[in-house]
Amino acid sequence: MTKILAFSGSFSSDSINHQLVEYASSKIGTASVSVIRLSDFEAPIYTKEREREFGFPTPIEDLRKLFDEADGFILSTPEYNGSVPAGLKNTLDWISRMEGKIFQDKPVLLMAASRGGRGGKSVLDHLTTVLPFWGAKLIGPFGLPLFQQNFESGLLKEPFDTELQKLIFQFEEAL
Ligand SMILES: Cc1cc2nc3c(=O)[nH]c(=O)nc-3n(C[C@H](O)[C@H](O)[C@H](O)COP(=O)(O)O)c2cc1C
């Protein structure tokens, strides 16, 4: 069966982006979805010395196996200071040191949830530019602003729900 790996770019246990990942994953009908937390695959900050002396951290090797097995990815990331959170970037930097492209030419549904009104626009603009270089077949992006107002009792409000549903359809077509 087609496999999807779903995770947020947040290392916080109460992550709103993780909630959005869970929600989008629940809408997938044609594949099995594994929702993981990057905090379960935490690695030290990448340095050349660490790689040279100790090789790849075991959590990164484990995560890379999941990347290899997946046919597609669902990613929702917080925006930190207009950019990618360090934890997500560090994880992907480690993965990029292994053979092949990070996302291996597979579809990636890109999302961001924010508590403010911009829906992570800056980080989505940035990732829209760089994800193809990281080997992603980009689907989206989908930005969810004002999370507390637009995601109530575990449900996404309109027009966001319809917008996300369309992207999920495109994502499933691309798998
Ligand atoms: C260091 C830091 C920088 C942040 N910068 C931004 C920002 O540039 N834009 C924004 O919309 N929110 C920003 N926020 C707010 C986060 O988007 C908010 O905390 C969000 O809940 C994080 O997502 P998460 O709950 O999935 O971890 C920042 C938060 C932190 C801790």
PDBQT file of the ligand as one rigid body, heavy atoms in Angstrom, charges set to zero:
ROOT
HETATM    1  C1  LIG A 201      11.466  31.983  18.195  1.00  0.00    +0.000 C 
HETATM    2  C2  LIG A 201      10.076  32.206  17.668  1.00  0.00    +0.000 A 
HETATM    3  C3  LIG A 201       9.907  32.967  16.533  1.00  0.00    +0.000 A 
HETATM    4  C4  LIG A 201       8.635  33.156  15.997  1.00  0.00    +0.000 A 
HETATM    5  N1  LIG A 201       8.498  33.871  14.836  1.00  0.00    +0.000 NA
HETATM    6  C5  LIG A 201       7.286  33.941  14.234  1.00  0.00    +0.000 A 
HETATM    7  C6  LIG A 201       7.152  34.549  12.953  1.00  0.00    +0.000 A 
HETATM    8  O1  LIG A 201       8.094  35.032  12.352  1.00  0.00    +0.000 OA
HETATM    9  N2  LIG A 201       5.908  34.564  12.390  1.00  0.00    +0.000 N 
HETATM   10  C7  LIG A 201       4.819  34.022  13.020  1.00  0.00    +0.000 A 
HETATM   11  O2  LIG A 201       3.724  34.038  12.456  1.00  0.00    +0.000 OA
HETATM   12  N3  LIG A 201       4.932  33.434  14.232  1.00  0.00    +0.000 NA
HETATM   13  C8  LIG A 201       6.122  33.375  14.851  1.00  0.00    +0.000 A 
HETATM   14  N4  LIG A 201       6.255  32.753  16.060  1.00  0.00    +0.000 N 
HETATM   15  C9  LIG A 201       5.060  32.186  16.696  1.00  0.00    +0.000 C 
HETATM   16  C10 LIG A 201       4.884  30.727  16.306  1.00  0.00    +0.000 C 
HETATM   17  O3  LIG A 201       4.424  30.637  14.984  1.00  0.00    +0.000 OA
HETATM   18  C11 LIG A 201       3.869  30.085  17.252  1.00  0.00    +0.000 C 
HETATM   19  O4  LIG A 201       4.515  29.950  18.508  1.00  0.00    +0.000 OA
HETATM   20  C12 LIG A 201       3.360  28.766  16.782  1.00  0.00    +0.000 C 
HETATM   21  O5  LIG A 201       2.431  28.261  17.732  1.00  0.00    +0.000 OA
HETATM   22  C13 LIG A 201       4.485  27.766  16.628  1.00  0.00    +0.000 C 
HETATM   23  O6  LIG A 201       3.991  26.612  16.027  1.00  0.00    +0.000 OA
HETATM   24  P1  LIG A 201       3.798  25.243  16.834  1.00  0.00    +0.000 P 
HETATM   25  O7  LIG A 201       2.693  25.480  17.843  1.00  0.00    +0.000 OA
HETATM   26  O8  LIG A 201       3.416  24.274  15.789  1.00  0.00    +0.000 OA
HETATM   27  O9  LIG A 201       5.094  24.919  17.521  1.00  0.00    +0.000 OA
HETATM   28  C14 LIG A 201       7.505  32.577  16.629  1.00  0.00    +0.000 A 
HETATM   29  C15 LIG A 201       7.699  31.812  17.792  1.00  0.00    +0.000 A 
HETATM   30  C16 LIG A 201       8.956  31.623  18.298  1.00  0.00    +0.000 A 
HETATM   31  C17 LIG A 201       9.139  30.756  19.530  1.00  0.00    +0.000 C 
ENDROOT
TORSDOF 0
